[in-house]
Amino acid sequence: MSQCAFKEQIDKAIVNGEAKVLVATAQEIADQMVIIKNGKVDKNKSVSTSQIRNIFGTIKKTELSLSQDNVDEKYASLLLLKPKLAYVNGRHNKDGKKSSFTVMVSCLTYAIDILQGKPERMKHFFNFFEAILAYHRAKGGE
């Protein structure tokens, strides 16, 4: 899988909790997920909502059930999301080319790597993912 081009920004957003950086980085990632061609969304090259749905469900379920008593268990759930991300990315990139989906997957994978099971970082991760989705939708992602 390709490397995330936003590592420094993700470190600031998730490790340091810098909200402005989180928002700006989420917008940049979402911009790469929605490809505009001739003034319209290119549905063949853009990430669709259905491609994100399972990932979103897993992350949202983890977020809603996170408590002080189960941090290790929920962190393990996020770690187990990494192979799921790799699998889904492979399904959508059968031709081996880097796609708009790969941008999101590589950055989410990197973000999970730096969580280190810390609840505050996990909360920043949840906010980061939701911001990506919001900007994806705002740009025209379907």
TIFI-730810 format. One record per residue (C-alpha): x negated, y, z negated. Coordinates in Angstrom, 3 decimals, always signed. Each point is the difference from the previous one (the first is absolute). Layout:
<bavexs>
<bavex><xx>X</xx><yy>Y</yy><zz>Z</zz></bavex>
...
</bavexs>
This chain:
<bavexs>
<bavex><xx>+0.000</xx><yy>+0.000</yy><zz>+0.000</zz></bavex>
<bavex><xx>-1.249</xx><yy>+3.482</yy><zz>+0.714</zz></bavex>
<bavex><xx>-1.182</xx><yy>+2.387</yy><zz>-2.661</zz></bavex>
<bavex><xx>+2.227</xx><yy>+2.706</yy><zz>-1.429</zz></bavex>
<bavex><xx>-1.128</xx><yy>+3.425</yy><zz>+1.187</zz></bavex>
<bavex><xx>+1.489</xx><yy>+1.683</yy><zz>-3.081</zz></bavex>
<bavex><xx>-1.960</xx><yy>-1.655</yy><zz>-2.827</zz></bavex>
<bavex><xx>-1.277</xx><yy>+3.215</yy><zz>-1.552</zz></bavex>
<bavex><xx>+3.455</xx><yy>+1.567</yy><zz>-0.003</zz></bavex>
<bavex><xx>+1.608</xx><yy>-3.167</yy><zz>-1.383</zz></bavex>
<bavex><xx>-2.568</xx><yy>-0.064</yy><zz>-2.811</zz></bavex>
<bavex><xx>+0.946</xx><yy>+3.559</yy><zz>-0.929</zz></bavex>
<bavex><xx>+3.715</xx><yy>-0.734</yy><zz>+0.236</zz></bavex>
<bavex><xx>+0.109</xx><yy>-3.296</yy><zz>-1.881</zz></bavex>
<bavex><xx>-3.005</xx><yy>+0.064</yy><zz>-2.321</zz></bavex>
<bavex><xx>+0.086</xx><yy>+3.706</yy><zz>-0.855</zz></bavex>
<bavex><xx>+3.741</xx><yy>+0.517</yy><zz>+0.433</zz></bavex>
<bavex><xx>-0.371</xx><yy>+3.006</yy><zz>+2.305</zz></bavex>
<bavex><xx>+3.569</xx><yy>+0.501</yy><zz>+1.230</zz></bavex>
<bavex><xx>-0.870</xx><yy>+2.453</yy><zz>+2.792</zz></bavex>
<bavex><xx>-2.511</xx><yy>-2.433</yy><zz>+1.450</zz></bavex>
<bavex><xx>+2.496</xx><yy>-2.867</yy><zz>-0.343</zz></bavex>
<bavex><xx>+2.624</xx><yy>+1.911</yy><zz>+1.963</zz></bavex>
<bavex><xx>-2.400</xx><yy>+1.200</yy><zz>+2.707</zz></bavex>
<bavex><xx>-1.526</xx><yy>-3.455</yy><zz>+0.467</zz></bavex>
<bavex><xx>+3.400</xx><yy>-1.682</yy><zz>+0.160</zz></bavex>
<bavex><xx>+1.002</xx><yy>+2.453</yy><zz>+2.710</zz></bavex>
<bavex><xx>-3.170</xx><yy>-0.677</yy><zz>+2.014</zz></bavex>
<bavex><xx>+0.544</xx><yy>-3.754</yy><zz>-0.199</zz></bavex>
<bavex><xx>+3.666</xx><yy>+0.317</yy><zz>+0.973</zz></bavex>
<bavex><xx>-0.994</xx><yy>+2.194</yy><zz>+2.942</zz></bavex>
<bavex><xx>-2.130</xx><yy>-2.869</yy><zz>+1.291</zz></bavex>
<bavex><xx>+2.843</xx><yy>-2.471</yy><zz>-0.498</zz></bavex>
<bavex><xx>+2.421</xx><yy>+1.847</yy><zz>+2.282</zz></bavex>
<bavex><xx>-1.252</xx><yy>+0.403</yy><zz>+3.556</zz></bavex>
<bavex><xx>+1.630</xx><yy>+2.775</yy><zz>+2.020</zz></bavex>
<bavex><xx>-0.055</xx><yy>-0.319</yy><zz>+3.788</zz></bavex>
<bavex><xx>+1.665</xx><yy>+2.540</yy><zz>+2.293</zz></bavex>
<bavex><xx>+1.683</xx><yy>+1.621</yy><zz>-2.995</zz></bavex>
<bavex><xx>+1.605</xx><yy>-3.244</yy><zz>-1.201</zz></bavex>
<bavex><xx>-0.969</xx><yy>-2.748</yy><zz>-2.418</zz></bavex>
<bavex><xx>-1.719</xx><yy>-2.851</yy><zz>+1.838</zz></bavex>
<bavex><xx>+1.802</xx><yy>-2.924</yy><zz>-1.630</zz></bavex>
<bavex><xx>-2.444</xx><yy>-2.518</yy><zz>+1.464</zz></bavex>
<bavex><xx>-3.011</xx><yy>+1.590</yy><zz>-1.693</zz></bavex>
<bavex><xx>+1.526</xx><yy>+1.500</yy><zz>-3.140</zz></bavex>
<bavex><xx>+0.609</xx><yy>-1.769</yy><zz>-3.284</zz></bavex>
<bavex><xx>+3.654</xx><yy>-0.875</yy><zz>-0.476</zz></bavex>
<bavex><xx>+1.965</xx><yy>-0.059</yy><zz>-3.229</zz></bavex>
<bavex><xx>+0.525</xx><yy>-3.738</yy><zz>+0.367</zz></bavex>
<bavex><xx>-3.778</xx><yy>-0.493</yy><zz>+0.024</zz></bavex>
<bavex><xx>-0.210</xx><yy>+1.823</yy><zz>-3.322</zz></bavex>
<bavex><xx>+3.110</xx><yy>-1.447</yy><zz>-1.654</zz></bavex>
<bavex><xx>-1.526</xx><yy>-3.095</yy><zz>-1.664</zz></bavex>
<bavex><xx>-3.003</xx><yy>+1.932</yy><zz>-1.223</zz></bavex>
<bavex><xx>+2.242</xx><yy>+2.711</yy><zz>-1.398</zz></bavex>
<bavex><xx>+2.187</xx><yy>-2.560</yy><zz>-1.770</zz></bavex>
<bavex><xx>-2.954</xx><yy>-1.611</yy><zz>-1.745</zz></bavex>
<bavex><xx>-1.506</xx><yy>+3.320</yy><zz>-1.047</zz></bavex>
<bavex><xx>+3.313</xx><yy>+1.451</yy><zz>-1.195</zz></bavex>
<bavex><xx>+0.836</xx><yy>-3.135</yy><zz>-2.002</zz></bavex>
<bavex><xx>-3.417</xx><yy>+0.170</yy><zz>-1.650</zz></bavex>
<bavex><xx>+0.407</xx><yy>+3.690</yy><zz>-0.777</zz></bavex>
<bavex><xx>+3.447</xx><yy>-0.374</yy><zz>-1.529</zz></bavex>
<bavex><xx>-1.037</xx><yy>-2.887</yy><zz>-2.231</zz></bavex>
<bavex><xx>-3.331</xx><yy>+1.468</yy><zz>-1.174</zz></bavex>
<bavex><xx>-0.258</xx><yy>+0.455</yy><zz>-3.756</zz></bavex>
<bavex><xx>-2.766</xx><yy>+0.139</yy><zz>-2.594</zz></bavex>
<bavex><xx>+0.605</xx><yy>-3.692</yy><zz>-0.735</zz></bavex>
<bavex><xx>-0.479</xx><yy>-1.312</yy><zz>+3.538</zz></bavex>
<bavex><xx>-2.701</xx><yy>+2.158</yy><zz>+1.601</zz></bavex>
<bavex><xx>-2.273</xx><yy>-2.979</yy><zz>+0.739</zz></bavex>
<bavex><xx>+2.828</xx><yy>-1.964</yy><zz>+1.595</zz></bavex>
<bavex><xx>+1.091</xx><yy>+2.941</yy><zz>+2.173</zz></bavex>
<bavex><xx>-3.588</xx><yy>+0.735</yy><zz>+0.987</zz></bavex>
<bavex><xx>-0.293</xx><yy>-3.632</yy><zz>+1.104</zz></bavex>
<bavex><xx>+3.142</xx><yy>+0.501</yy><zz>+2.117</zz></bavex>
<bavex><xx>-1.662</xx><yy>+2.915</yy><zz>+1.745</zz></bavex>
<bavex><xx>-3.189</xx><yy>-1.996</yy><zz>+0.565</zz></bavex>
<bavex><xx>+2.092</xx><yy>-2.758</yy><zz>+1.569</zz></bavex>
<bavex><xx>+1.456</xx><yy>+2.592</yy><zz>+2.344</zz></bavex>
<bavex><xx>-3.398</xx><yy>+0.251</yy><zz>+1.738</zz></bavex>
<bavex><xx>+0.271</xx><yy>-3.386</yy><zz>+1.786</zz></bavex>
<bavex><xx>+3.597</xx><yy>+0.809</yy><zz>+0.919</zz></bavex>
<bavex><xx>-1.180</xx><yy>+3.274</yy><zz>+1.528</zz></bavex>
<bavex><xx>-2.717</xx><yy>-1.836</yy><zz>+1.933</zz></bavex>
<bavex><xx>+2.520</xx><yy>-2.548</yy><zz>+1.284</zz></bavex>
<bavex><xx>+2.535</xx><yy>+2.598</yy><zz>+1.108</zz></bavex>
<bavex><xx>-2.755</xx><yy>+2.048</yy><zz>+1.605</zz></bavex>
<bavex><xx>-1.202</xx><yy>-3.052</yy><zz>+1.927</zz></bavex>
<bavex><xx>+3.523</xx><yy>-0.690</yy><zz>+1.263</zz></bavex>
<bavex><xx>+0.339</xx><yy>+3.524</yy><zz>+1.315</zz></bavex>
<bavex><xx>-3.460</xx><yy>+0.153</yy><zz>+1.543</zz></bavex>
<bavex><xx>-0.124</xx><yy>-3.180</yy><zz>+2.039</zz></bavex>
<bavex><xx>-2.040</xx><yy>+1.684</yy><zz>+2.725</zz></bavex>
<bavex><xx>-2.766</xx><yy>+0.853</yy><zz>-2.482</zz></bavex>
<bavex><xx>+0.243</xx><yy>+3.750</yy><zz>+0.535</zz></bavex>
<bavex><xx>+0.162</xx><yy>+2.403</yy><zz>-2.903</zz></bavex>
<bavex><xx>+3.553</xx><yy>+1.184</yy><zz>-0.311</zz></bavex>
<bavex><xx>+1.894</xx><yy>+2.622</yy><zz>-1.908</zz></bavex>
<bavex><xx>+1.029</xx><yy>-2.769</yy><zz>-2.413</zz></bavex>
<bavex><xx>-3.654</xx><yy>-0.821</yy><zz>-0.712</zz></bavex>
<bavex><xx>-0.571</xx><yy>+3.554</yy><zz>-1.222</zz></bavex>
<bavex><xx>+2.608</xx><yy>-0.429</yy><zz>-2.727</zz></bavex>
<bavex><xx>-1.096</xx><yy>-3.534</yy><zz>-0.905</zz></bavex>
<bavex><xx>-3.689</xx><yy>+0.850</yy><zz>-0.296</zz></bavex>
<bavex><xx>+0.742</xx><yy>+3.022</yy><zz>-2.206</zz></bavex>
<bavex><xx>+2.458</xx><yy>-1.849</yy><zz>-2.250</zz></bavex>
<bavex><xx>-2.481</xx><yy>-2.864</yy><zz>-0.347</zz></bavex>
<bavex><xx>-2.725</xx><yy>+2.439</yy><zz>-1.004</zz></bavex>
<bavex><xx>+2.361</xx><yy>+1.709</yy><zz>-2.457</zz></bavex>
<bavex><xx>+0.823</xx><yy>-3.344</yy><zz>-1.638</zz></bavex>
<bavex><xx>-3.731</xx><yy>-0.728</yy><zz>-0.294</zz></bavex>
<bavex><xx>-0.577</xx><yy>+3.091</yy><zz>-2.150</zz></bavex>
<bavex><xx>+2.948</xx><yy>-0.465</yy><zz>-2.379</zz></bavex>
<bavex><xx>-2.023</xx><yy>-2.161</yy><zz>-2.421</zz></bavex>
<bavex><xx>+3.174</xx><yy>-0.895</yy><zz>-1.878</zz></bavex>
<bavex><xx>+0.360</xx><yy>+3.493</yy><zz>-1.453</zz></bavex>
<bavex><xx>+3.647</xx><yy>+1.041</yy><zz>-0.445</zz></bavex>
<bavex><xx>-0.623</xx><yy>+3.656</yy><zz>+0.858</zz></bavex>
<bavex><xx>-1.701</xx><yy>-0.938</yy><zz>+3.264</zz></bavex>
<bavex><xx>+2.840</xx><yy>-2.369</yy><zz>+0.783</zz></bavex>
<bavex><xx>+2.495</xx><yy>+2.844</yy><zz>-0.421</zz></bavex>
<bavex><xx>-2.062</xx><yy>+2.157</yy><zz>+2.356</zz></bavex>
<bavex><xx>-0.046</xx><yy>-2.899</yy><zz>+2.485</zz></bavex>
<bavex><xx>+3.801</xx><yy>-0.275</yy><zz>-0.093</zz></bavex>
<bavex><xx>+0.302</xx><yy>+3.749</yy><zz>+0.608</zz></bavex>
<bavex><xx>-2.533</xx><yy>-0.222</yy><zz>+2.833</zz></bavex>
<bavex><xx>+1.911</xx><yy>-2.766</yy><zz>+1.748</zz></bavex>
<bavex><xx>+3.317</xx><yy>+1.817</yy><zz>-0.348</zz></bavex>
<bavex><xx>-1.566</xx><yy>+3.190</yy><zz>+1.371</zz></bavex>
<bavex><xx>-1.290</xx><yy>-1.908</yy><zz>+3.043</zz></bavex>
<bavex><xx>+3.492</xx><yy>-1.369</yy><zz>+0.612</zz></bavex>
<bavex><xx>+1.617</xx><yy>+3.399</yy><zz>-0.401</zz></bavex>
<bavex><xx>-2.357</xx><yy>+1.626</yy><zz>+2.496</zz></bavex>
<bavex><xx>+0.367</xx><yy>-2.968</yy><zz>+2.356</zz></bavex>
<bavex><xx>+3.753</xx><yy>+0.499</yy><zz>+0.034</zz></bavex>
<bavex><xx>-0.277</xx><yy>+3.788</yy><zz>+0.256</zz></bavex>
<bavex><xx>-2.217</xx><yy>-0.297</yy><zz>+3.078</zz></bavex>
<bavex><xx>+2.577</xx><yy>-2.190</yy><zz>+1.693</zz></bavex>
<bavex><xx>-1.007</xx><yy>-3.505</yy><zz>-1.035</zz></bavex>
<bavex><xx>+2.893</xx><yy>-2.397</yy><zz>+0.225</zz></bavex>
</bavexs>
